[in-house]
Structure formats: structure tokens, C-alpha cells
């Protein structure tokens, strides 16, 4: 569309005070944005016409749809879209909690307990262990004892190892200022045997009695 025609359409809209929605029909789809205008044009060419790129004005217009959208409406639409995306991601997370470790060290007999209520036991869940450590943590790995106690008091026990640092000494976790946070998969695609309250207990399995450098230990449960 020639520049003078675009200017004329813009001026006509301002003069006529057109409502927020109008329709313009031309054959090929083309979107032209003028300030606060989004103009959708469907152009229909009559038989025997040559390429509109070459002929310029040889266009047989049947109907025109013009949609006038203010910037405020666009911003509101984007806000709604991002809000829906945020809450849809958030809704998958059933549980997440951290337990703070004493600054003097994580004692071998100190247990971090997490109580998780499972209503829909027939669904599949992913369990993750979250670890926060300082830069002065003296090891590159972390051994943990993890117990899952069901409502009927049956227990499943695991011994797991996580790598907190690469062979070159670089911490795997994200963070700055000497603090790092890492989320590790614990159990994936888990279906609980029955609804009710489950207790997940975590204690360190390192050889030292008082483990320094770990500031928080956490648990996250997400729907599959």
C-alpha cells in the first residue's frame, strides 16, 4: 500500500472517530501498524490482474477490516497472558519448603523433616532435594540419607549422593556472593500408594559428625 494511502487511512480514522473494531477486506493478508493502530487487510484481486507488487494500485477491494487497538489494551492482553502462564507453571508445584541448618554445622543426628499431604495419590509426582551451600563447603559432593514414611507408617529409605562442584572446583549451583543453590532430582514419576500425610526425612551421611557449609536443605514436590 502506497505511503500516501496509509496516511489517508490514518487521517480518516482520526476524523471519523471510528470505534475500536472495524473490518477491512482485501485478498493477501498484510498487517500494518501505525502508532496505536493495528490494521489487518485481506486483499482480493480480480482475475487477469498482474502481480500487485508490480502494478501497485491494481487491487480490487471488496471489503476492508480495520481493528483499532490502543496500547493500553495491548498491555492488558500481555499482562493476562503472562499471568496465565505464571499460574499454570505454579499450579504444578504441590509443595516446596526449606529447613535452615544451624550455622555451627549440620550435626549427624539432626534430621530435616518435611510433611507433605497427598490427596490425589493416583497422579504421578517428581520429588527434588534442594541444597544451599556456602563457598567454604569443604567437599565437592554430599551424601544424604532420605526416608519416606507413609500414612500407614511403612518406610522407604534411600542413600543418595549429589555433586555440588565440578572437578575443576566450580560450584554447580546458581548464586552470587558465596552462596549457591542447587535442585537435584530425587524420585521421578512417583505414584503414592494412598492419600494422606507423608513425612520425608533428610539427614547427612558424610563421615564428619558436624558438617559445615550447608545452610539450607529443601524438598520440592511437583505434579508430573
SELUM-148625 format. One line per 8 residues: number of its first residue (from 1); their letters; for each residue z, y, x of N, C-alpha, C. Coordinates in nm, 4 decimals. Layout:
NUM) A) Z,Y,X,Z,Y,X,Z,Y,X | ...
END
This chain:
1) XXXXXXXX) 0.0000,-0.1199,0.0852,0.0000,0.0000,0.0000,0.0000,0.1235,0.0878 | -0.0935,0.2179,0.0636,-0.1006,0.3387,0.1462,0.0279,0.4175,0.1380 | 0.0546,0.4942,0.2444,0.1798,0.5685,0.2536,0.1919,0.6709,0.1421 | 0.0755,0.7368,0.1038,0.0844,0.8401,0.0004,0.1229,0.7801,-0.1345 | 0.0767,0.6550,-0.1612,0.1128,0.5888,-0.2874,0.2606,0.5551,-0.2899 | 0.3135,0.5105,-0.1746,0.4552,0.4783,-0.1659,0.5384,0.6017,-0.1941 | 0.4982,0.7160,-0.1358,0.5689,0.8422,-0.1573,0.5649,0.8813,-0.3045 | 0.4489,0.8595,-0.3693,0.4341,0.8957,-0.5099,0.5254,0.8115,-0.5974
9) XXXXXXXX) 0.5319,0.6799,-0.5703,0.6199,0.5916,-0.6478,0.7639,0.6371,-0.6355 | 0.8035,0.6690,-0.5111,0.9402,0.7132,-0.4857,0.9706,0.8414,-0.5642 | 0.8762,0.9339,-0.5615,0.8955,1.0606,-0.6310,0.9002,1.0392,-0.7816 | 0.8125,0.9520,-0.8341,0.8094,0.9255,-0.9778,0.9419,0.8675,-1.0256 | 0.9975,0.7785,-0.9450,1.1250,0.7175,-0.9821,1.2338,0.8225,-0.9937 | 1.2374,0.9152,-0.8953,1.3389,1.0186,-0.8967,1.3214,1.1105,-1.0177 | 1.1956,1.1431,-1.0514,1.1703,1.2371,-1.1599,1.1989,1.1737,-1.2961 | 1.1634,1.0453,-1.3127,1.1761,0.9821,-1.4423,1.3170,0.9287,-1.4675
17) XXXXXXXX) 1.4007,0.9222,-1.3632,1.5360,0.8714,-1.3818,1.5353,0.7289,-1.4337 | 1.4552,0.6427,-1.3696,1.4394,0.5050,-1.4167,1.5701,0.4276,-1.4039 | 1.5929,0.3309,-1.4901,1.7149,0.2507,-1.4839,1.7163,0.1613,-1.3613 | 1.8293,0.0894,-1.3422,1.8455,0.0078,-1.2221,1.7449,-0.1065,-1.2153 | 1.6921,-0.1522,-1.3262,1.5985,-0.2637,-1.3239,1.4710,-0.2302,-1.3984 | 1.3582,-0.2459,-1.3279,1.2263,-0.2355,-1.3892,1.1381,-0.3397,-1.3208 | 1.0248,-0.3771,-1.3815,0.9371,-0.4773,-1.3204,0.7967,-0.4269,-1.2942 | 0.7456,-0.4685,-1.1761,0.6105,-0.4224,-1.1404,0.5251,-0.5470,-1.1126
25) XXXXXXXX) 0.4044,-0.5678,-1.1652,0.3231,-0.6867,-1.1343,0.1991,-0.6510,-1.0530 | 0.1780,-0.7228,-0.9311,0.0516,-0.7142,-0.8534,0.0337,-0.8569,-0.7958 | -0.0509,-0.9201,-0.7384,-0.0633,-1.0637,-0.7032,0.0244,-1.1068,-0.5858 | -0.0168,-1.0897,-0.4588,0.0654,-1.1367,-0.3470,0.2024,-1.0708,-0.3479 | 0.3065,-1.1450,-0.3089,0.4404,-1.0862,-0.3068,0.4601,-1.0007,-0.1836 | 0.5196,-0.8861,-0.2058,0.5417,-0.7939,-0.0961,0.6663,-0.7151,-0.1286 | 0.7579,-0.6983,-0.0350,0.8819,-0.6241,-0.0595,0.8803,-0.4975,0.0241 | 0.8994,-0.3830,-0.0416,0.9026,-0.2547,0.0274,1.0377,-0.1912,-0.0006
33) XXXXXXXX) 1.1088,-0.1534,0.1038,1.2396,-0.0925,0.0869,1.2326,0.0550,0.1231 | 1.2675,0.1408,0.0283,1.2675,0.2837,0.0509,1.4079,0.3368,0.0238 | 1.4797,0.3646,0.1283,1.6156,0.4141,0.1150,1.6962,0.3191,0.0267 | 1.7268,0.3610,-0.0980,1.8066,0.2781,-0.1862,1.7197,0.2019,-0.2862 | 1.5916,0.1888,-0.2566,1.5027,0.1172,-0.3466,1.4609,-0.0154,-0.2855 | 1.4629,-0.1224,-0.3665,1.4010,-0.2477,-0.3251,1.2883,-0.2703,-0.4238 | 1.1655,-0.2616,-0.3750,1.0512,-0.2721,-0.4657,0.9829,-0.4064,-0.4425 | 0.9800,-0.4920,-0.5463,0.9108,-0.6189,-0.5371,0.7788,-0.6058,-0.6121
41) XXXXXXXX) 0.6710,-0.6356,-0.5426,0.5391,-0.6169,-0.6021,0.4628,-0.7485,-0.6039 | 0.4118,-0.7879,-0.7195,0.3262,-0.9048,-0.7318,0.1876,-0.8536,-0.7673 | 0.0933,-0.8719,-0.6763,-0.0391,-0.8121,-0.6938,-0.1388,-0.9183,-0.7384 | -0.2159,-0.8883,-0.8393,-0.3181,-0.9801,-0.8881,-0.4556,-0.9202,-0.8615 | -0.5363,-0.9933,-0.7864,-0.6701,-0.9437,-0.7526,-0.7730,-1.0052,-0.8478 | -0.8654,-0.9240,-0.8952,-0.9700,-0.9738,-0.9838,-1.0721,-1.0523,-0.9016 | -1.1444,-1.1414,-0.9690,-1.2414,-1.2237,-0.8990,-1.3496,-1.1369,-0.8354 | -1.3944,-1.1806,-0.7165,-1.5003,-1.1084,-0.6489,-1.4520,-0.9991,-0.5576
49) XXXXXXXX) -1.3220,-0.9686,-0.5609,-1.2703,-0.8653,-0.4715,-1.2554,-0.9214,-0.3314 | -1.2730,-0.8368,-0.2348,-1.2589,-0.8790,-0.0954,-1.1136,-0.8698,-0.0534 | -1.0879,-0.9073,0.0732,-0.9515,-0.9062,0.1273,-0.8897,-0.7680,0.1105 | -0.7731,-0.7605,0.0462,-0.7114,-0.6294,0.0251,-0.6761,-0.5575,0.1536 | -0.6592,-0.6336,0.2634,-0.6310,-0.5691,0.3908,-0.7504,-0.4842,0.4340 | -0.8737,-0.5339,0.4004,-0.9944,-0.4622,0.4376,-1.0279,-0.3526,0.3362 | -1.0122,-0.3816,0.2055,-1.0542,-0.2861,0.1042,-0.9494,-0.1810,0.0750 | -0.8256,-0.2101,0.1076,-0.7200,-0.1110,0.0891,-0.6838,-0.0899,-0.0561
57) XXXXXXXX) -0.7716,-0.0197,-0.1331,-0.7370,0.0179,-0.2697,-0.7991,-0.0731,-0.3747 | -0.8770,-0.1765,-0.3361,-0.9434,-0.2617,-0.4337,-0.8453,-0.3652,-0.4872 | -0.7484,-0.3185,-0.5650,-0.6446,-0.4046,-0.6208,-0.6428,-0.3860,-0.7717 | -0.6487,-0.4971,-0.8440,-0.6435,-0.4904,-0.9889,-0.4994,-0.5114,-1.0332 | -0.4255,-0.4044,-1.0645,-0.2850,-0.4128,-1.1009,-0.2728,-0.4465,-1.2483 | -0.2013,-0.5551,-1.2781,-0.1780,-0.5919,-1.4165,-0.0403,-0.5457,-1.4628 | 0.0572,-0.5748,-1.3826,0.1926,-0.5420,-1.4224,0.2700,-0.5090,-1.2970 | 0.3678,-0.4230,-1.3044,0.4469,-0.3865,-1.1867,0.5944,-0.3990,-1.2183
65) XXXXXXXX) 0.6691,-0.4665,-1.1299,0.8130,-0.4792,-1.1498,0.8842,-0.4102,-1.0352 | 0.9631,-0.3120,-1.0659,1.0375,-0.2377,-0.9647,1.1854,-0.2546,-0.9915 | 1.2569,-0.2974,-0.8934,1.4010,-0.3112,-0.9073,1.4692,-0.2072,-0.8219 | 1.5430,-0.1238,-0.8856,1.6137,-0.0170,-0.8153,1.7585,-0.0605,-0.7950 | 1.7967,-0.0798,-0.6704,1.9309,-0.1277,-0.6385,1.9993,-0.0290,-0.5457 | 2.1142,0.0201,-0.5836,2.1876,0.1133,-0.4992,2.2555,0.0386,-0.3858 | 2.2883,0.1082,-0.2770,2.3550,0.0463,-0.1629,2.4907,-0.0074,-0.2025 | 2.5582,0.0599,-0.2984,2.6887,0.0113,-0.3424,2.6781,-0.1262,-0.4058
73) XXXXXXXX) 2.5734,-0.1474,-0.4848,2.5549,-0.2781,-0.5479,2.5266,-0.3857,-0.4437 | 2.4510,-0.3504,-0.3402,2.4212,-0.4461,-0.2336,2.5485,-0.4841,-0.1597 | 2.6330,-0.3838,-0.1299,2.7589,-0.4102,-0.0600,2.8513,-0.4979,-0.1433 | 2.8554,-0.4728,-0.2751,2.9384,-0.5545,-0.3633,2.8889,-0.6986,-0.3636 | 2.7564,-0.7176,-0.3690,2.6985,-0.8512,-0.3678,2.7334,-0.9251,-0.2395 | 2.7203,-0.8569,-0.1250,2.7536,-0.9200,0.0029,2.9009,-0.9568,0.0086 | 2.9872,-0.8704,-0.0434,3.1308,-0.8986,-0.0437,3.1611,-1.0239,-0.1244 | 3.0965,-1.0380,-0.2404,3.1185,-1.1557,-0.3248,3.0724,-1.2826,-0.2538
81) XXXXXXXX) 2.9543,-1.2754,-0.1890,2.9001,-1.3925,-0.1196,2.9933,-1.4382,-0.0079 | 3.0392,-1.3436,0.0760,3.1278,-1.3790,0.1859,3.2626,-1.4285,0.1354 | 3.3103,-1.3729,0.0236,3.4375,-1.4177,-0.0333,3.4271,-1.5615,-0.0817 | 3.3165,-1.5932,-0.1487,3.2967,-1.7309,-0.1954,3.2877,-1.8271,-0.0789 | 3.2181,-1.7862,0.0284,3.2061,-1.8715,0.1469,3.3420,-1.8946,0.2100 | 3.4224,-1.7865,0.2206,3.5545,-1.7962,0.2836,3.6456,-1.8905,0.2060 | 3.6495,-1.8729,0.0734,3.7409,-1.9540,-0.0068,3.6932,-2.0975,-0.0183 | 3.5610,-2.1204,-0.0122,3.5121,-2.2581,-0.0158,3.5508,-2.3322,0.1103
89) XXXXXXXX) 3.5490,-2.2616,0.2262,3.5923,-2.3238,0.3513,3.7428,-2.3461,0.3503 | 3.8142,-2.2463,0.2978,3.9592,-2.2539,0.2973,4.0083,-2.3647,0.2058 | 3.9368,-2.3917,0.0961,3.9822,-2.4893,-0.0015,3.9825,-2.6307,0.0553 | 3.9072,-2.6566,0.1629,3.9055,-2.7886,0.2243,4.0342,-2.8176,0.3006 | 4.1074,-2.7144,0.3365,4.2293,-2.7318,0.4150,4.3465,-2.7560,0.3214 | 4.4015,-2.8768,0.3275,4.5134,-2.9125,0.2418,4.6463,-2.8675,0.3005 | 4.6580,-2.8752,0.4315,4.7880,-2.8471,0.4947,4.7662,-2.8051,0.6390 | 4.8448,-2.7071,0.6832,4.8487,-2.6709,0.8250,4.9820,-2.6025,0.8536
97) XXXXXXXX) 5.0501,-2.6504,0.9569,5.1800,-2.5942,0.9921,5.2054,-2.6159,1.1412 | 5.2808,-2.5235,1.1990,5.3198,-2.5336,1.3394,5.4720,-2.5425,1.3498 | 5.5173,-2.6143,1.4487,5.6586,-2.6178,1.4836,5.6735,-2.5581,1.6237 | 5.7641,-2.4620,1.6362,5.7850,-2.3948,1.7643,5.8755,-2.4782,1.8540 | 5.8341,-2.4934,1.9782,5.9126,-2.5676,2.0775,6.0079,-2.4702,2.1477 | 6.1266,-2.5149,2.1755,6.2235,-2.4299,2.2450,6.1673,-2.3840,2.3788 | 6.1963,-2.2583,2.4127,6.1436,-2.2007,2.5368,6.1959,-2.2729,2.6606 | 6.3115,-2.3367,2.6477,6.3680,-2.4093,2.7624,6.2935,-2.5393,2.7910
105) XXXXXXXX) 6.2151,-2.5863,2.6924,6.1394,-2.7088,2.7138,6.1437,-2.8006,2.5927 | 6.0483,-2.8901,2.5843,6.0399,-2.9878,2.4750,6.1129,-3.1139,2.5203 | 6.2307,-3.1352,2.4627,6.3120,-3.2497,2.5014,6.2508,-3.3788,2.4471 | 6.2742,-3.4870,2.5194,6.2123,-3.6140,2.4839,6.2560,-3.6647,2.3465 | 6.3799,-3.6330,2.3078,6.4303,-3.6789,2.1786,6.4106,-3.5758,2.0670 | 6.3377,-3.4660,2.0950,6.3119,-3.3632,1.9950,6.1829,-3.3974,1.9195 | 6.1957,-3.4109,1.7869,6.0836,-3.4558,1.7043,6.0363,-3.3419,1.6131 | 5.9076,-3.3174,1.6133,5.8473,-3.2206,1.5194,5.8017,-3.2977,1.3964
113) XXXXXXXX) 5.8576,-3.2631,1.2811,5.8268,-3.3356,1.1569,5.7480,-3.2463,1.0614 | 5.6458,-3.3062,1.0021,5.5597,-3.2357,0.9075,5.5566,-3.3151,0.7767 | 5.5878,-3.2482,0.6667,5.5896,-3.3131,0.5352,5.4660,-3.2724,0.4561 | 5.3843,-3.3698,0.4251,5.2566,-3.3453,0.3581,5.2569,-3.4156,0.2231 | 5.2247,-3.3423,0.1181,5.2150,-3.4005,-0.0157,5.0693,-3.4356,-0.0452 | 5.0460,-3.5630,-0.0745,4.9121,-3.6119,-0.1069,4.9085,-3.6471,-0.2546 | 4.8292,-3.5726,-0.3307,4.8136,-3.6021,-0.4734,4.6926,-3.6920,-0.4981 | 4.5806,-3.6564,-0.4344,4.4567,-3.7335,-0.4531,4.4404,-3.8295,-0.3355
121) XXXXXXXX) 4.5136,-3.9393,-0.3417,4.5145,-4.0330,-0.2289,4.3819,-4.1064,-0.2123 | 4.2986,-4.1067,-0.3162,4.1712,-4.1773,-0.3123,4.0640,-4.0992,-0.2358 | 4.0910,-3.9720,-0.2033,3.9961,-3.8941,-0.1236,4.0113,-3.9263,0.0247 | 3.9145,-3.8829,0.1041,3.9198,-3.9032,0.2493,3.9639,-3.7737,0.3168 | 4.0443,-3.7873,0.4213,4.1014,-3.6710,0.4897,4.0830,-3.6837,0.6409 | 4.0813,-3.5681,0.7065,4.0819,-3.5614,0.8529,4.2129,-3.4983,0.8978 | 4.2790,-3.5643,0.9924,4.4056,-3.5149,1.0453,4.3841,-3.4671,1.1886 | 4.4410,-3.3522,1.2202,4.4280,-3.2956,1.3547,4.5645,-3.2570,1.4081
129) XXXXXXXX) 4.5807,-3.2707,1.5403,4.7007,-3.2238,1.6090,4.6653,-3.0942,1.6809 | 4.7433,-2.9897,1.6563,4.7201,-2.8599,1.7202,4.8239,-2.8372,1.8296 | 4.7765,-2.7948,1.9449,4.8650,-2.7743,2.0605,4.8465,-2.6337,2.1144 | 4.9575,-2.5643,2.1340,4.9559,-2.4341,2.2012,5.0343,-2.4478,2.3313 | 4.9711,-2.4069,2.4398,5.0362,-2.4182,2.5700,5.0218,-2.2895,2.6504 | 5.1138,-2.2716,2.7426,5.1062,-2.1578,2.8353,5.0238,-2.1978,2.9568 | 4.9868,-2.0962,3.0327,4.9085,-2.1216,3.1532,4.9872,-2.1914,3.2626 | 5.1215,-2.1939,3.2492,5.2031,-2.2603,3.3516,5.2376,-2.4047,3.3137
137) XXXXXXXX) 5.1703,-2.4587,3.2118,5.1913,-2.6006,3.1794,5.1530,-2.6832,3.3025 | 5.2423,-2.7710,3.3494,5.2214,-2.8338,3.4800,5.1249,-2.9533,3.4834 | 5.0706,-2.9919,3.3686,4.9828,-3.1097,3.3649,4.8486,-3.0737,3.3014 | 4.7514,-3.1617,3.3215,4.6197,-3.1414,3.2592,4.6079,-3.2193,3.1289 | 4.7020,-3.3103,3.1014,4.6972,-3.3920,2.9810,4.8310,-3.3870,2.9075 | 4.8322,-3.4477,2.7887,4.9537,-3.4534,2.7080,4.9544,-3.5844,2.6305 | 5.0586,-3.6642,2.6538,5.0775,-3.7886,2.5791,5.1739,-3.7614,2.4637 | 5.1405,-3.8175,2.3460,5.2240,-3.7977,2.2276,5.2495,-3.9297,2.1555
145) XXXXXXXX) 5.3682,-3.9413,2.0964,5.3995,-4.0464,2.0007,5.3881,-3.9850,1.8616 | 5.3057,-4.0435,1.7757,5.2876,-3.9912,1.6401,5.3147,-4.1020,1.5387 | 5.4057,-4.0760,1.4457,5.4392,-4.1718,1.3395,5.4029,-4.1135,1.2036 | 5.3431,-4.1958,1.1178,5.3144,-4.1569,0.9796,5.3990,-4.2453,0.8893 | 5.4896,-4.1835,0.8131,5.5776,-4.2574,0.7222,5.5336,-4.2322,0.5791 | 5.5019,-4.3401,0.5063,5.4526,-4.3314,0.3686,5.5690,-4.3165,0.2704 | 5.5384,-4.2849,0.1446,5.6453,-4.2719,0.0435,5.7298,-4.3982,0.0276 | 5.6720,-4.5156,0.0540,5.7485,-4.6404,0.0424,5.8192,-4.6770,0.1732
153) XXXXXXXX) 5.8211,-4.5806,0.2697,5.8913,-4.5920,0.3980,5.8227,-4.6847,0.4988 | 5.7031,-4.7323,0.4681,5.6275,-4.8046,0.5697,5.5785,-4.7044,0.6744 | 5.5661,-4.7513,0.7981,5.5354,-4.6593,0.9080,5.4174,-4.7106,0.9914 | 5.3340,-4.6166,1.0317,5.2259,-4.6435,1.1266,5.2514,-4.5582,1.2497 | 5.2477,-4.6201,1.3677,5.2770,-4.5491,1.4925,5.1560,-4.5475,1.5828 | 5.1353,-4.4352,1.6501,5.0245,-4.4191,1.7453,5.0762,-4.3574,1.8742 | 5.0145,-4.3960,1.9851,5.0356,-4.3295,2.1134,4.9009,-4.2712,2.1549 | 4.8942,-4.1408,2.1693,4.7663,-4.0763,2.1952,4.7763,-3.9840,2.3165
161) XXXXXXXX) 4.6614,-3.9638,2.3799,4.6536,-3.8750,2.4947,4.5471,-3.7686,2.4687 | 4.5805,-3.6448,2.4983,4.4859,-3.5350,2.4862,4.4728,-3.4649,2.6209 | 4.3502,-3.4237,2.6519,4.3239,-3.3478,2.7730,4.3314,-3.1987,2.7422 | 4.4205,-3.1297,2.8098,4.4339,-2.9859,2.7897,4.3532,-2.9045,2.8903 | 4.3171,-2.9663,3.0018,4.2438,-2.8929,3.1065,4.1317,-2.9793,3.1623 | 4.0278,-2.9127,3.2097,3.9161,-2.9801,3.2748,3.9549,-3.0194,3.4169 | 3.8763,-3.1076,3.4814,3.9073,-3.1463,3.6196,3.9156,-3.0283,3.7165 | 3.8438,-2.9206,3.6856,3.8477,-2.8031,3.7736,3.9673,-2.7120,3.7454
169) XXXXXXXX) 4.0521,-2.7524,3.6501,4.1712,-2.6749,3.6197,4.1571,-2.5758,3.5065 | 4.0369,-2.5598,3.4522,4.0170,-2.4653,3.3427,4.0716,-2.5225,3.2128 | 4.1489,-2.4393,3.1409,4.2065,-2.4837,3.0144,4.0976,-2.4991,2.9083 | 4.1074,-2.6060,2.8296,4.0083,-2.6324,2.7258,4.0294,-2.5409,2.6059 | 4.1540,-2.5084,2.5768,4.1867,-2.4300,2.4589,4.1389,-2.2863,2.4654 | 4.1325,-2.2231,2.3484,4.0940,-2.0830,2.3380,4.2178,-1.9954,2.3505 | 4.2019,-1.8817,2.4154,4.3146,-1.7907,2.4251,4.3018,-1.6953,2.5414 | 4.3891,-1.5978,2.5412,4.3953,-1.4993,2.6486,4.5407,-1.4700,2.6809
177) XXXXXXXX) 4.5635,-1.4039,2.7913,4.6984,-1.3638,2.8276,4.7893,-1.4798,2.8622 | 4.7312,-1.5895,2.9082,4.8133,-1.7031,2.9493,4.8576,-1.7935,2.8371 | 4.8036,-1.7769,2.7150,4.8360,-1.8624,2.6013,4.7074,-1.9274,2.5508 | 4.7125,-2.0594,2.5245,4.5923,-2.1324,2.4855,4.6220,-2.2222,2.3652 | 4.5251,-2.2312,2.2750,4.5395,-2.3108,2.1537,4.4232,-2.4079,2.1428 | 4.4562,-2.5348,2.1160,4.3540,-2.6388,2.1067,4.3822,-2.7266,1.9858 | 4.2768,-2.7604,1.9123,4.2893,-2.8536,1.8000,4.2213,-2.9845,1.8372 | 4.2971,-3.0942,1.8267,4.2464,-3.2259,1.8629,4.2382,-3.3152,1.7395
185) XXXXXXXX) 4.1307,-3.3931,1.7253,4.1245,-3.4893,1.6146,4.2289,-3.5994,1.6346 | 4.2980,-3.6326,1.5283,4.3976,-3.7395,1.5331,4.3492,-3.8627,1.4569 | 4.3255,-3.8467,1.3293,4.2672,-3.9537,1.2479,4.1610,-3.8924,1.1568 | 4.0466,-3.9592,1.1459,3.9368,-3.9087,1.0649,3.9009,-4.0076,0.9552 | 3.8537,-3.9514,0.8420,3.8118,-4.0324,0.7273,3.9242,-4.1257,0.6814 | 4.0430,-4.0674,0.6642,4.1620,-4.1440,0.6257,4.1812,-4.1372,0.4745 | 4.2073,-4.2516,0.4129,4.2465,-4.2587,0.2723,4.3912,-4.3065,0.2672 | 4.4774,-4.2306,0.2025,4.6179,-4.2681,0.1947,4.6369,-4.3769,0.0886
193) XXXXXXXX) 4.7284,-4.4695,0.1111,4.7442,-4.5837,0.0195,4.7949,-4.5465,-0.1193 | 4.8688,-4.4368,-0.1304,4.9256,-4.3984,-0.2601,4.9580,-4.2492,-0.2573 | 4.9693,-4.1865,-0.3743,5.0099,-4.0458,-0.3773,5.1573,-4.0324,-0.3436 | 5.1959,-3.9129,-0.3004,5.3358,-3.8897,-0.2680,5.3532,-3.8071,-0.1432 | 5.4758,-3.8050,-0.0912,5.5103,-3.7265,0.0273,5.5047,-3.8133,0.1526 | 5.4263,-3.7662,0.2497,5.4127,-3.8357,0.3776,5.4761,-3.7498,0.4867 | 5.5433,-3.8165,0.5809,5.6041,-3.7468,0.6936,5.5322,-3.7862,0.8210 | 5.4793,-3.6884,0.8916,5.4151,-3.7131,1.0215,5.5080,-3.6579,1.1288
201) XXXXXXXX) 5.5522,-3.7442,1.2169,5.6474,-3.7072,1.3224,5.5784,-3.7103,1.4575 | 5.6008,-3.6061,1.5375,5.5364,-3.5945,1.6685,5.6428,-3.5673,1.7754 | 5.6400,-3.6440,1.8829,5.7261,-3.6184,1.9989,5.6456,-3.6476,2.1247 | 5.6802,-3.5837,2.2320,5.6003,-3.6014,2.3538,5.6347,-3.7334,2.4210 | 5.5373,-3.7887,2.4914,5.5522,-3.9179,2.5582,5.5309,-3.9050,2.7086 | 5.5522,-3.7863,2.7609,5.5389,-3.7669,2.9048,5.6612,-3.8249,2.9767 | 5.6485,-3.8443,3.1065,5.7562,-3.9088,3.1820,5.8778,-3.8187,3.2005 | 5.8545,-3.6897,3.1991,5.9666,-3.5967,3.2158,6.0487,-3.5876,3.0879
209) XXXXXXXX) 6.1773,-3.5662,3.1016,6.2637,-3.5549,2.9838,6.2456,-3.4210,2.9124 | 6.2330,-3.3134,2.9880,6.2153,-3.1798,2.9303,6.0791,-3.1269,2.9733 | 5.9899,-3.1194,2.8756,5.8507,-3.0797,2.9034,5.8349,-2.9292,2.8823 | 5.7993,-2.8590,2.9874,5.7806,-2.7137,2.9782,5.6325,-2.6784,2.9634 | 5.6070,-2.5597,2.9087,5.4696,-2.5106,2.8982,5.4057,-2.5313,2.7627 | 5.4655,-2.6158,2.6760,5.4149,-2.6325,2.5399,5.4973,-2.5417,2.4491 | 5.4308,-2.4499,2.3795,5.5029,-2.3532,2.2958,5.5078,-2.3937,2.1484 | 5.4024,-2.4591,2.1002,5.3968,-2.4990,1.9584,5.3183,-2.6291,1.9455
217) XXXXXXXX) 5.3588,-2.7075,1.8458,5.2845,-2.8273,1.8105,5.2572,-2.8197,1.6609 | 5.1361,-2.8527,1.6196,5.1000,-2.8351,1.4803,5.0232,-2.9535,1.4232 | 5.0126,-2.9523,1.2914,4.9376,-3.0554,1.2198,4.8489,-2.9876,1.1161 | 4.7241,-3.0357,1.1051,4.6313,-2.9866,1.0038,4.5730,-3.1064,0.9292 | 4.5664,-3.0935,0.7974,4.5080,-3.1973,0.7124,4.3985,-3.1319,0.6291 | 4.2762,-3.1833,0.6401,4.1632,-3.1268,0.5670,4.0939,-3.2357,0.4876 | 4.0400,-3.1964,0.3723,3.9610,-3.2904,0.2943,3.8296,-3.3199,0.3659 | 3.7876,-3.4439,0.3578,3.6638,-3.4866,0.4246,3.5439,-3.4159,0.3604
END
